Amino acid sequence: MRASRIDLSNTPLLAPTYAAAPQLIQPDVFRVRGVFGLRPSLIAFDFVFLREQGTWRPYGISIEPQQIATVQPGPVQVGPKPAAPRRN
């Protein structure tokens, strides 16, 4: 992560995009996965929390930079024109 030299200072200001709904893996183990959409990179995260004495505490943290895929727009699909309304 340090070698990538990505500025993480704006990360707390961004809402994450979750890869899946949060999961209760075991009665006391909770998992959250997703990405923060920094530009020009994404920061993928996988957090695991363990419930101890009534409090959820970080148990496992994985953070990985990823490149944003460049999506080229495809050709515009044009359908048939709607029929003109009839006049009686």
Number of C-alpha atoms within 10 A of each C-alpha: 9 6 5 8 7 15 11 10 7 9 13 9 8 10 10 16 12 15 13 10 10 14 12 13 11 9 8 13 17 19 20 17 19 19 20 21 17 18 11 10 16 18 21 19 19 16 16 21 19 18 14 10 7 8 10 14 14 14 13 11 12 10 14 12 16 14 11 13 9 6 6 6 6 6 6 6 5 6 6 5 6 6 6 6 6 5 4 3
